[in-house]
Amino acid sequence: MKIIIRAPNWVGDCVLALPFVQLLRERNPGARIVVLAKRPGGEVFEGNPHINEVWSYEGLWKTARRLRAESFDAGYLLPNSISSALLFTLGGVRRRVGYGTEARGLLLSESLPWPGERGHRSLRYARLADPDLAAGAITPLSHPARIAVG
């Protein structure tokens, strides 16, 4: 199984996505997990033991060709933009999971209802990996946001 994660664009949101990455690894222990991120946010994921590789975003068409060449089984879209869903669609990612915002639901194979801005962003990200996750299931103790320092 090959999984691609489209990381958020901002460094702080990338830190808040680290519990999601750990949860996704727990749910898919044998998968190859790649994070696609813009700089400098991508640096947050480097050295993370739950990730196999970190890719830099290189523009829509070049990145879509790279995705298509890798033939990913699943992709998780943490940004709520239509452009991120379009990228995974053009890149041939088979299963595209994200929140159905900005009318991008047509580009997603699994469009989850947007929960709104209530609750912690880490939990909203984690629910992409497990929509039935309870409110207190992701905590700083259960899924700490660890950053590898080189």
Buried (B, 14 or more C-beta within 10 A) or exposed (E): EBBBBBBBBEBEBBBBBBBBBBBBBEEBEEBBBBBBBBEEBBBBBBEBEBBBEBBEBEEEEEBBBBBEEBEBBBBBBBBBBBEBBBBBBBBBBEBBBBBBBBEBBEBBBBBBEBEEEEEEBBBBBBBBBBEEBEEEBBEEEEBEBBBEEE
